[in-house]
């Protein structure tokens, strides 16, 4: 795994925690912040996945 994959997945988890916490306590702002953070993490992880795939194709 490369650093973008790791950081992205960590941000996904942190965002999901915020989203759920915001939903539980009724804080729509926190919930929205969590959704944004989770989405950004998914994008970063996807970028890391793409980099990893390209690197593996180039090494063949």
Predicted model as a PDB file, atoms N, CA, C, CB and O in Angstrom, pLDDT in the B-factor column:
MODEL        1                                                                  
ATOM      1  N   UNK A   1       0.842  -1.186   0.000  1.00 87.00           N  
ATOM      2  CA  UNK A   1       0.000   0.000   0.000  1.00 87.00           C  
ATOM      3  C   UNK A   1       0.884   1.244   0.000  1.00 87.00           C  
ATOM      4  CB  UNK A   1      -0.957   0.001   1.222  1.00 87.00           C  
ATOM      5  O   UNK A   1       1.915   1.301   0.671  1.00 87.00           O  
ATOM      6  N   UNK A   2       0.453   2.229  -0.767  1.00 94.00           N  
ATOM      7  CA  UNK A   2       1.196   3.479  -0.756  1.00 94.00           C  
ATOM      8  C   UNK A   2       0.546   4.464   0.217  1.00 94.00           C  
ATOM      9  CB  UNK A   2       1.268   4.083  -2.177  1.00 94.00           C  
ATOM     10  O   UNK A   2      -0.526   4.201   0.763  1.00 94.00           O  
ATOM     11  N   UNK A   3       1.212   5.596   0.422  1.00 96.00           N  
ATOM     12  CA  UNK A   3       0.744   6.524   1.452  1.00 96.00           C  
ATOM     13  C   UNK A   3      -0.627   7.117   1.127  1.00 96.00           C  
ATOM     14  CB  UNK A   3       1.752   7.643   1.632  1.00 96.00           C  
ATOM     15  O   UNK A   3      -1.396   7.406   2.044  1.00 96.00           O  
ATOM     16  N   UNK A   4      -0.953   7.305  -0.155  1.00 96.00           N  
ATOM     17  CA  UNK A   4      -2.272   7.833  -0.495  1.00 96.00           C  
ATOM     18  C   UNK A   4      -3.370   6.831  -0.140  1.00 96.00           C  
ATOM     19  CB  UNK A   4      -2.338   8.183  -1.988  1.00 96.00           C  
ATOM     20  O   UNK A   4      -4.447   7.223   0.310  1.00 96.00           O  
ATOM     21  N   UNK A   5      -3.106   5.571  -0.337  1.00 96.00           N  
ATOM     22  CA  UNK A   5      -4.088   4.545   0.023  1.00 96.00           C  
ATOM     23  C   UNK A   5      -4.333   4.548   1.537  1.00 96.00           C  
ATOM     24  CB  UNK A   5      -3.608   3.145  -0.444  1.00 96.00           C  
ATOM     25  O   UNK A   5      -5.478   4.504   1.987  1.00 96.00           O  
ATOM     26  N   UNK A   6      -3.262   4.600   2.303  1.00 97.00           N  
ATOM     27  CA  UNK A   6      -3.368   4.567   3.762  1.00 97.00           C  
ATOM     28  C   UNK A   6      -4.061   5.824   4.278  1.00 97.00           C  
ATOM     29  CB  UNK A   6      -1.976   4.425   4.404  1.00 97.00           C  
ATOM     30  O   UNK A   6      -5.022   5.736   5.043  1.00 97.00           O  
ATOM     31  N   UNK A   7      -3.579   6.985   3.865  1.00 97.00           N  
ATOM     32  CA  UNK A   7      -4.167   8.239   4.334  1.00 97.00           C  
ATOM     33  C   UNK A   7      -5.630   8.356   3.921  1.00 97.00           C  
ATOM     34  CB  UNK A   7      -3.375   9.431   3.794  1.00 97.00           C  
ATOM     35  O   UNK A   7      -6.464   8.829   4.693  1.00 97.00           O  
ATOM     36  N   UNK A   8      -5.932   7.931   2.723  1.00 97.00           N  
ATOM     37  CA  UNK A   8      -7.300   7.996   2.242  1.00 97.00           C  
ATOM     38  C   UNK A   8      -8.235   7.123   3.066  1.00 97.00           C  
ATOM     39  CB  UNK A   8      -7.360   7.586   0.791  1.00 97.00           C  
ATOM     40  O   UNK A   8      -9.339   7.538   3.417  1.00 97.00           O  
ATOM     41  N   UNK A   9      -7.790   5.928   3.367  1.00 98.00           N  
ATOM     42  CA  UNK A   9      -8.636   5.018   4.146  1.00 98.00           C  
ATOM     43  C   UNK A   9      -8.805   5.524   5.582  1.00 98.00           C  
ATOM     44  CB  UNK A   9      -8.035   3.595   4.151  1.00 98.00           C  
ATOM     45  O   UNK A   9      -9.871   5.357   6.176  1.00 98.00           O  
ATOM     46  N   UNK A  10      -7.769   6.136   6.136  1.00 98.00           N  
ATOM     47  CA  UNK A  10      -7.872   6.712   7.481  1.00 98.00           C  
ATOM     48  C   UNK A  10      -8.894   7.863   7.471  1.00 98.00           C  
ATOM     49  CB  UNK A  10      -6.473   7.218   7.976  1.00 98.00           C  
ATOM     50  O   UNK A  10      -9.722   7.974   8.375  1.00 98.00           O  
ATOM     51  N   UNK A  11      -8.825   8.702   6.457  1.00 98.00           N  
ATOM     52  CA  UNK A  11      -9.772   9.813   6.361  1.00 98.00           C  
ATOM     53  C   UNK A  11     -11.199   9.305   6.161  1.00 98.00           C  
ATOM     54  CB  UNK A  11      -9.381  10.748   5.209  1.00 98.00           C  
ATOM     55  O   UNK A  11     -12.145   9.897   6.682  1.00 98.00           O  
ATOM     56  N   UNK A  12     -11.360   8.223   5.419  1.00 98.00           N  
ATOM     57  CA  UNK A  12     -12.688   7.624   5.245  1.00 98.00           C  
ATOM     58  C   UNK A  12     -13.270   7.222   6.598  1.00 98.00           C  
ATOM     59  CB  UNK A  12     -12.613   6.394   4.307  1.00 98.00           C  
ATOM     60  O   UNK A  12     -14.430   7.508   6.896  1.00 98.00           O  
ATOM     61  N   UNK A  13     -12.455   6.559   7.410  1.00 98.00           N  
ATOM     62  CA  UNK A  13     -12.916   6.095   8.719  1.00 98.00           C  
ATOM     63  C   UNK A  13     -13.240   7.283   9.624  1.00 98.00           C  
ATOM     64  CB  UNK A  13     -11.852   5.192   9.380  1.00 98.00           C  
ATOM     65  O   UNK A  13     -14.278   7.294  10.286  1.00 98.00           O  
ATOM     66  N   UNK A  14     -12.363   8.277   9.656  1.00 98.00           N  
ATOM     67  CA  UNK A  14     -12.619   9.451  10.487  1.00 98.00           C  
ATOM     68  C   UNK A  14     -13.893  10.167  10.049  1.00 98.00           C  
ATOM     69  CB  UNK A  14     -11.429  10.413  10.432  1.00 98.00           C  
ATOM     70  O   UNK A  14     -14.671  10.631  10.882  1.00 98.00           O  
ATOM     71  N   UNK A  15     -14.098  10.252   8.750  1.00 98.00           N  
ATOM     72  CA  UNK A  15     -15.300  10.883   8.230  1.00 98.00           C  
ATOM     73  C   UNK A  15     -16.552  10.112   8.594  1.00 98.00           C  
ATOM     74  CB  UNK A  15     -15.205  11.025   6.737  1.00 98.00           C  
ATOM     75  O   UNK A  15     -17.574  10.703   8.942  1.00 98.00           O  
ATOM     76  N   UNK A  16     -16.475   8.792   8.513  1.00 98.00           N  
ATOM     77  CA  UNK A  16     -17.632   7.954   8.858  1.00 98.00           C  
ATOM     78  C   UNK A  16     -17.980   8.112  10.333  1.00 98.00           C  
ATOM     79  CB  UNK A  16     -17.349   6.467   8.534  1.00 98.00           C  
ATOM     80  O   UNK A  16     -19.157   8.172  10.690  1.00 98.00           O  
ATOM     81  N   UNK A  17     -16.961   8.181  11.193  1.00 98.00           N  
ATOM     82  CA  UNK A  17     -17.190   8.369  12.626  1.00 98.00           C  
ATOM     83  C   UNK A  17     -17.895   9.703  12.872  1.00 98.00           C  
ATOM     84  CB  UNK A  17     -15.851   8.310  13.408  1.00 98.00           C  
ATOM     85  O   UNK A  17     -18.858   9.767  13.636  1.00 98.00           O  
ATOM     86  N   UNK A  18     -17.418  10.763  12.229  1.00 98.00           N  
ATOM     87  CA  UNK A  18     -18.054  12.070  12.378  1.00 98.00           C  
ATOM     88  C   UNK A  18     -19.485  12.049  11.867  1.00 98.00           C  
ATOM     89  CB  UNK A  18     -17.253  13.138  11.640  1.00 98.00           C  
ATOM     90  O   UNK A  18     -20.386  12.612  12.488  1.00 98.00           O  
ATOM     91  N   UNK A  19     -19.684  11.401  10.739  1.00 98.00           N  
ATOM     92  CA  UNK A  19     -21.023  11.326  10.148  1.00 98.00           C  
ATOM     93  C   UNK A  19     -21.998  10.634  11.110  1.00 98.00           C  
ATOM     94  CB  UNK A  19     -20.976  10.571   8.794  1.00 98.00           C  
ATOM     95  O   UNK A  19     -23.097  11.132  11.351  1.00 98.00           O  
ATOM     96  N   UNK A  20     -21.591   9.499  11.649  1.00 98.00           N  
ATOM     97  CA  UNK A  20     -22.451   8.752  12.564  1.00 98.00           C  
ATOM     98  C   UNK A  20     -22.672   9.529  13.859  1.00 98.00           C  
ATOM     99  CB  UNK A  20     -21.843   7.377  12.868  1.00 98.00           C  
ATOM    100  O   UNK A  20     -23.793   9.601  14.363  1.00 98.00           O  
ATOM    101  N   UNK A  21     -21.597  10.108  14.393  1.00 98.00           N  
ATOM    102  CA  UNK A  21     -21.725  10.883  15.628  1.00 98.00           C  
ATOM    103  C   UNK A  21     -22.677  12.067  15.424  1.00 98.00           C  
ATOM    104  CB  UNK A  21     -20.339  11.384  16.099  1.00 98.00           C  
ATOM    105  O   UNK A  21     -23.523  12.339  16.276  1.00 98.00           O  
ATOM    106  N   UNK A  22     -22.539  12.757  14.313  1.00 98.00           N  
ATOM    107  CA  UNK A  22     -23.422  13.876  14.019  1.00 98.00           C  
ATOM    108  C   UNK A  22     -24.869  13.429  13.904  1.00 98.00           C  
ATOM    109  CB  UNK A  22     -22.990  14.564  12.741  1.00 98.00           C  
ATOM    110  O   UNK A  22     -25.778  14.121  14.363  1.00 98.00           O  
ATOM    111  N   UNK A  23     -25.081  12.284  13.296  1.00 97.00           N  
ATOM    112  CA  UNK A  23     -26.430  11.745  13.154  1.00 97.00           C  
ATOM    113  C   UNK A  23     -27.012  11.381  14.510  1.00 97.00           C  
ATOM    114  CB  UNK A  23     -26.424  10.520  12.236  1.00 97.00           C  
ATOM    115  O   UNK A  23     -28.177  11.669  14.784  1.00 97.00           O  
ATOM    116  N   UNK A  24     -26.203  10.746  15.366  1.00 98.00           N  
ATOM    117  CA  UNK A  24     -26.670  10.298  16.681  1.00 98.00           C  
ATOM    118  C   UNK A  24     -27.055  11.479  17.567  1.00 98.00           C  
ATOM    119  CB  UNK A  24     -25.592   9.458  17.372  1.00 98.00           C  
ATOM    120  O   UNK A  24     -28.090  11.447  18.232  1.00 98.00           O  
ATOM    121  N   UNK A  25     -26.229  12.513  17.576  1.00 98.00           N  
ATOM    122  CA  UNK A  25     -26.508  13.650  18.463  1.00 98.00           C  
ATOM    123  C   UNK A  25     -27.368  14.712  17.791  1.00 98.00           C  
ATOM    124  CB  UNK A  25     -25.207  14.274  18.933  1.00 98.00           C  
ATOM    125  O   UNK A  25     -27.731  15.708  18.417  1.00 98.00           O  
ATOM    126  N   UNK A  26     -27.690  14.506  16.531  1.00 98.00           N  
ATOM    127  CA  UNK A  26     -28.550  15.469  15.836  1.00 98.00           C  
ATOM    128  C   UNK A  26     -27.839  16.726  15.371  1.00 98.00           C  
ATOM    129  CB  UNK A  26     -29.670  15.857  16.722  1.00 98.00           C  
ATOM    130  O   UNK A  26     -28.472  17.763  15.172  1.00 98.00           O  
ATOM    131  N   UNK A  27     -26.524  16.639  15.196  1.00 98.00           N  
ATOM    132  CA  UNK A  27     -25.732  17.777  14.743  1.00 98.00           C  
ATOM    133  C   UNK A  27     -25.517  17.640  13.232  1.00 98.00           C  
ATOM    134  CB  UNK A  27     -24.359  17.858  15.509  1.00 98.00           C  
ATOM    135  O   UNK A  27     -24.618  16.926  12.788  1.00 98.00           O  
ATOM    136  N   UNK A  28     -26.341  18.325  12.459  1.00 98.00           N  
ATOM    137  CA  UNK A  28     -26.287  18.207  11.000  1.00 98.00           C  
ATOM    138  C   UNK A  28     -24.965  18.732  10.434  1.00 98.00           C  
ATOM    139  CB  UNK A  28     -27.457  18.963  10.369  1.00 98.00           C  
ATOM    140  O   UNK A  28     -24.481  18.228   9.421  1.00 98.00           O  
ATOM    141  N   UNK A  29     -24.388  19.730  11.078  1.00 98.00           N  
ATOM    142  CA  UNK A  29     -23.118  20.287  10.620  1.00 98.00           C  
ATOM    143  C   UNK A  29     -22.000  19.247  10.738  1.00 98.00           C  
ATOM    144  CB  UNK A  29     -22.762  21.550  11.429  1.00 98.00           C  
ATOM    145  O   UNK A  29     -21.202  19.077   9.817  1.00 98.00           O  
ATOM    146  N   UNK A  30     -21.952  18.564  11.864  1.00 98.00           N  
ATOM    147  CA  UNK A  30     -20.938  17.532  12.076  1.00 98.00           C  
ATOM    148  C   UNK A  30     -21.157  16.373  11.114  1.00 98.00           C  
ATOM    149  CB  UNK A  30     -20.965  17.031  13.532  1.00 98.00           C  
ATOM    150  O   UNK A  30     -20.203  15.809  10.577  1.00 98.00           O  
ATOM    151  N   UNK A  31     -22.410  16.026  10.906  1.00 98.00           N  
ATOM    152  CA  UNK A  31     -22.737  14.950   9.979  1.00 98.00           C  
ATOM    153  C   UNK A  31     -22.281  15.301   8.561  1.00 98.00           C  
ATOM    154  CB  UNK A  31     -24.249  14.664  10.000  1.00 98.00           C  
ATOM    155  O   UNK A  31     -21.690  14.467   7.874  1.00 98.00           O  
ATOM    156  N   UNK A  32     -22.553  16.528   8.124  1.00 98.00           N  
ATOM    157  CA  UNK A  32     -22.141  16.971   6.791  1.00 98.00           C  
ATOM    158  C   UNK A  32     -20.618  17.008   6.669  1.00 98.00           C  
ATOM    159  CB  UNK A  32     -22.728  18.357   6.485  1.00 98.00           C  
ATOM    160  O   UNK A  32     -20.066  16.625   5.638  1.00 98.00           O  
ATOM    161  N   UNK A  33     -19.945  17.466   7.716  1.00 98.00           N  
ATOM    162  CA  UNK A  33     -18.477  17.505   7.721  1.00 98.00           C  
ATOM    163  C   UNK A  33     -17.921  16.090   7.569  1.00 98.00           C  
ATOM    164  CB  UNK A  33     -17.943  18.161   9.027  1.00 98.00           C  
ATOM    165  O   UNK A  33     -16.939  15.877   6.859  1.00 98.00           O  
ATOM    166  N   UNK A  34     -18.547  15.136   8.231  1.00 98.00           N  
ATOM    167  CA  UNK A  34     -18.126  13.750   8.132  1.00 98.00           C  
ATOM    168  C   UNK A  34     -18.298  13.199   6.731  1.00 98.00           C  
ATOM    169  CB  UNK A  34     -18.894  12.908   9.108  1.00 98.00           C  
ATOM    170  O   UNK A  34     -17.435  12.478   6.229  1.00 98.00           O  
ATOM    171  N   UNK A  35     -19.421  13.541   6.097  1.00 98.00           N  
ATOM    172  CA  UNK A  35     -19.664  13.071   4.729  1.00 98.00           C  
ATOM    173  C   UNK A  35     -18.603  13.612   3.779  1.00 98.00           C  
ATOM    174  CB  UNK A  35     -21.066  13.493   4.251  1.00 98.00           C  
ATOM    175  O   UNK A  35     -18.087  12.885   2.930  1.00 98.00           O  
ATOM    176  N   UNK A  36     -18.284  14.891   3.932  1.00 98.00           N  
ATOM    177  CA  UNK A  36     -17.262  15.508   3.078  1.00 98.00           C  
ATOM    178  C   UNK A  36     -15.903  14.848   3.313  1.00 98.00           C  
ATOM    179  CB  UNK A  36     -17.172  17.032   3.347  1.00 98.00           C  
ATOM    180  O   UNK A  36     -15.188  14.534   2.361  1.00 98.00           O  
ATOM    181  N   UNK A  37     -15.553  14.640   4.578  1.00 98.00           N  
ATOM    182  CA  UNK A  37     -14.254  14.039   4.905  1.00 98.00           C  
ATOM    183  C   UNK A  37     -14.189  12.604   4.392  1.00 98.00           C  
ATOM    184  CB  UNK A  37     -14.003  14.073   6.432  1.00 98.00           C  
ATOM    185  O   UNK A  37     -13.158  12.176   3.874  1.00 98.00           O  
ATOM    186  N   UNK A  38     -15.271  11.868   4.532  1.00 98.00           N  
ATOM    187  CA  UNK A  38     -15.320  10.483   4.054  1.00 98.00           C  
ATOM    188  C   UNK A  38     -15.143  10.441   2.536  1.00 98.00           C  
ATOM    189  CB  UNK A  38     -16.657   9.811   4.460  1.00 98.00           C  
ATOM    190  O   UNK A  38     -14.406   9.604   2.014  1.00 98.00           O  
ATOM    191  N   UNK A  39     -15.816  11.335   1.840  1.00 98.00           N  
ATOM    192  CA  UNK A  39     -15.717  11.384   0.382  1.00 98.00           C  
ATOM    193  C   UNK A  39     -14.302  11.754  -0.063  1.00 98.00           C  
ATOM    194  CB  UNK A  39     -16.726  12.388  -0.185  1.00 98.00           C  
ATOM    195  O   UNK A  39     -13.764  11.168  -1.002  1.00 98.00           O  
ATOM    196  N   UNK A  40     -13.715  12.724   0.615  1.00 98.00           N  
ATOM    197  CA  UNK A  40     -12.335  13.105   0.285  1.00 98.00           C  
ATOM    198  C   UNK A  40     -11.383  11.934   0.510  1.00 98.00           C  
ATOM    199  CB  UNK A  40     -11.892  14.318   1.129  1.00 98.00           C  
ATOM    200  O   UNK A  40     -10.453  11.729  -0.270  1.00 98.00           O  
ATOM    201  N   UNK A  41     -11.609  11.175   1.563  1.00 98.00           N  
ATOM    202  CA  UNK A  41     -10.796   9.992   1.827  1.00 98.00           C  
ATOM    203  C   UNK A  41     -10.947   8.940   0.747  1.00 98.00           C  
ATOM    204  CB  UNK A  41     -11.159   9.400   3.162  1.00 98.00           C  
ATOM    205  O   UNK A  41      -9.970   8.306   0.348  1.00 98.00           O  
ATOM    206  N   UNK A  42     -12.178   8.753   0.270  1.00 98.00           N  
ATOM    207  CA  UNK A  42     -12.416   7.792  -0.804  1.00 98.00           C  
ATOM    208  C   UNK A  42     -11.679   8.204  -2.074  1.00 98.00           C  
ATOM    209  CB  UNK A  42     -13.920   7.661  -1.082  1.00 98.00           C  
ATOM    210  O   UNK A  42     -11.118   7.365  -2.778  1.00 98.00           O  
ATOM    211  N   UNK A  43     -11.687   9.491  -2.355  1.00 98.00           N  
ATOM    212  CA  UNK A  43     -10.999   9.994  -3.544  1.00 98.00           C  
ATOM    213  C   UNK A  43      -9.496   9.782  -3.419  1.00 98.00           C  
ATOM    214  CB  UNK A  43     -11.310  11.487  -3.762  1.00 98.00           C  
ATOM    215  O   UNK A  43      -8.843   9.325  -4.358  1.00 98.00           O  
ATOM    216  N   UNK A  44      -8.949  10.119  -2.242  1.00 97.00           N  
ATOM    217  CA  UNK A  44      -7.508   9.952  -2.041  1.00 97.00           C  
ATOM    218  C   UNK A  44      -7.118   8.476  -2.108  1.00 97.00           C  
ATOM    219  CB  UNK A  44      -7.080  10.553  -0.689  1.00 97.00           C  
ATOM    220  O   UNK A  44      -6.091   8.129  -2.691  1.00 97.00           O  
ATOM    221  N   UNK A  45      -7.930   7.614  -1.516  1.00 97.00           N  
ATOM    222  CA  UNK A  45      -7.640   6.172  -1.573  1.00 97.00           C  
ATOM    223  C   UNK A  45      -7.716   5.679  -3.010  1.00 97.00           C  
ATOM    224  CB  UNK A  45      -8.627   5.374  -0.681  1.00 97.00           C  
ATOM    225  O   UNK A  45      -6.904   4.853  -3.426  1.00 97.00           O  
ATOM    226  N   UNK A  46      -8.680   6.177  -3.768  1.00 97.00           N  
ATOM    227  CA  UNK A  46      -8.806   5.796  -5.177  1.00 97.00           C  
ATOM    228  C   UNK A  46      -7.597   6.226  -5.980  1.00 97.00           C  
ATOM    229  CB  UNK A  46     -10.062   6.400  -5.780  1.00 97.00           C  
ATOM    230  O   UNK A  46      -7.129   5.498  -6.855  1.00 97.00           O  
ATOM    231  N   UNK A  47      -7.093   7.415  -5.678  1.00 97.00           N  
ATOM    232  CA  UNK A  47      -5.884   7.901  -6.338  1.00 97.00           C  
ATOM    233  C   UNK A  47      -4.707   6.979  -6.007  1.00 97.00           C  
ATOM    234  CB  UNK A  47      -5.572   9.361  -5.908  1.00 97.00           C  
ATOM    235  O   UNK A  47      -3.910   6.628  -6.877  1.00 97.00           O  
ATOM    236  N   UNK A  48      -4.617   6.601  -4.746  1.00 96.00           N  
ATOM    237  CA  UNK A  48      -3.548   5.679  -4.339  1.00 96.00           C  
ATOM    238  C   UNK A  48      -3.677   4.335  -5.021  1.00 96.00           C  
ATOM    239  CB  UNK A  48      -3.557   5.489  -2.834  1.00 96.00           C  
ATOM    240  O   UNK A  48      -2.675   3.740  -5.419  1.00 96.00           O  
ATOM    241  N   UNK A  49      -4.914   3.845  -5.160  1.00 96.00           N  
ATOM    242  CA  UNK A  49      -5.139   2.578  -5.860  1.00 96.00           C  
ATOM    243  C   UNK A  49      -4.695   2.683  -7.313  1.00 96.00           C  
ATOM    244  CB  UNK A  49      -6.622   2.172  -5.786  1.00 96.00           C  
ATOM    245  O   UNK A  49      -4.065   1.769  -7.844  1.00 96.00           O  
ATOM    246  N   UNK A  50      -5.027   3.799  -7.950  1.00 96.00           N  
ATOM    247  CA  UNK A  50      -4.647   4.004  -9.351  1.00 96.00           C  
ATOM    248  C   UNK A  50      -3.126   4.062  -9.498  1.00 96.00           C  
ATOM    249  CB  UNK A  50      -5.282   5.299  -9.898  1.00 96.00           C  
ATOM    250  O   UNK A  50      -2.564   3.470 -10.420  1.00 96.00           O  
ATOM    251  N   UNK A  51      -2.466   4.774  -8.588  1.00 95.00           N  
ATOM    252  CA  UNK A  51      -1.005   4.853  -8.629  1.00 95.00           C  
ATOM    253  C   UNK A  51      -0.391   3.466  -8.480  1.00 95.00           C  
ATOM    254  CB  UNK A  51      -0.480   5.790  -7.522  1.00 95.00           C  
ATOM    255  O   UNK A  51       0.562   3.120  -9.179  1.00 95.00           O  
ATOM    256  N   UNK A  52      -0.937   2.688  -7.578  1.00 94.00           N  
ATOM    257  CA  UNK A  52      -0.425   1.343  -7.337  1.00 94.00           C  
ATOM    258  C   UNK A  52      -0.619   0.462  -8.568  1.00 94.00           C  
ATOM    259  CB  UNK A  52      -1.117   0.717  -6.119  1.00 94.00           C  
ATOM    260  O   UNK A  52       0.265  -0.315  -8.930  1.00 94.00           O  
ATOM    261  N   UNK A  53      -1.765   0.586  -9.198  1.00 94.00           N  
ATOM    262  CA  UNK A  53      -2.043  -0.210 -10.390  1.00 94.00           C  
ATOM    263  C   UNK A  53      -1.111   0.171 -11.533  1.00 94.00           C  
ATOM    264  CB  UNK A  53      -3.500  -0.035 -10.819  1.00 94.00           C  
ATOM    265  O   UNK A  53      -0.594  -0.701 -12.231  1.00 94.00           O  
ATOM    266  N   UNK A  54      -0.895   1.459 -11.727  1.00 95.00           N  
ATOM    267  CA  UNK A  54       0.020   1.911 -12.781  1.00 95.00           C  
ATOM    268  C   UNK A  54       1.430   1.413 -12.511  1.00 95.00           C  
ATOM    269  CB  UNK A  54       0.012   3.447 -12.889  1.00 95.00           C  
ATOM    270  O   UNK A  54       2.117   0.944 -13.419  1.00 95.00           O  
ATOM    271  N   UNK A  55       1.855   1.516 -11.270  1.00 93.00           N  
ATOM    272  CA  UNK A  55       3.203   1.057 -10.915  1.00 93.00           C  
ATOM    273  C   UNK A  55       3.363  -0.438 -11.170  1.00 93.00           C  
ATOM    274  CB  UNK A  55       3.505   1.372  -9.444  1.00 93.00           C  
ATOM    275  O   UNK A  55       4.407  -0.887 -11.643  1.00 93.00           O  
ATOM    276  N   UNK A  56       2.324  -1.202 -10.854  1.00 92.00           N  
ATOM    277  CA  UNK A  56       2.426  -2.651 -11.085  1.00 92.00           C  
ATOM    278  C   UNK A  56       2.439  -2.981 -12.575  1.00 92.00           C  
ATOM    279  CB  UNK A  56       1.264  -3.382 -10.402  1.00 92.00           C  
ATOM    280  O   UNK A  56       3.109  -3.925 -12.993  1.00 92.00           O  
ATOM    281  N   UNK A  57       1.707  -2.211 -13.378  1.00 92.00           N  
ATOM    282  CA  UNK A  57       1.701  -2.441 -14.832  1.00 92.00           C  
ATOM    283  C   UNK A  57       3.043  -2.079 -15.456  1.00 92.00           C  
ATOM    284  CB  UNK A  57       0.581  -1.629 -15.499  1.00 92.00           C  
ATOM    285  O   UNK A  57       3.507  -2.736 -16.388  1.00 92.00           O  
ATOM    286  N   UNK A  58       3.665  -1.016 -14.926  1.00 93.00           N  
ATOM    287  CA  UNK A  58       4.955  -0.575 -15.469  1.00 93.00           C  
ATOM    288  C   UNK A  58       6.093  -1.525 -15.079  1.00 93.00           C  
ATOM    289  CB  UNK A  58       5.273   0.843 -14.982  1.00 93.00           C  
ATOM    290  O   UNK A  58       7.099  -1.610 -15.783  1.00 93.00           O  
ATOM    291  N   UNK A  59       5.937  -2.230 -13.971  1.00 87.00           N  
ATOM    292  CA  UNK A  59       7.016  -3.111 -13.531  1.00 87.00           C  
ATOM    293  C   UNK A  59       6.987  -4.470 -14.243  1.00 87.00           C  
ATOM    294  CB  UNK A  59       6.931  -3.317 -12.026  1.00 87.00           C  
ATOM    295  O   UNK A  59       7.884  -5.290 -14.052  1.00 87.00           O  
ATOM    296  N   UNK A  60       5.961  -4.704 -15.057  1.00 77.00           N  
ATOM    297  CA  UNK A  60       5.873  -5.980 -15.773  1.00 77.00           C  
ATOM    298  C   UNK A  60       6.642  -5.958 -17.064  1.00 77.00           C  
ATOM    299  CB  UNK A  60       4.438  -6.328 -16.052  1.00 77.00           C  
ATOM    300  O   UNK A  60       6.667  -6.956 -17.784  1.00 77.00           O  
TER     301      UNK A  60                                                      
ENDMDL                                                                          
END                                                                             
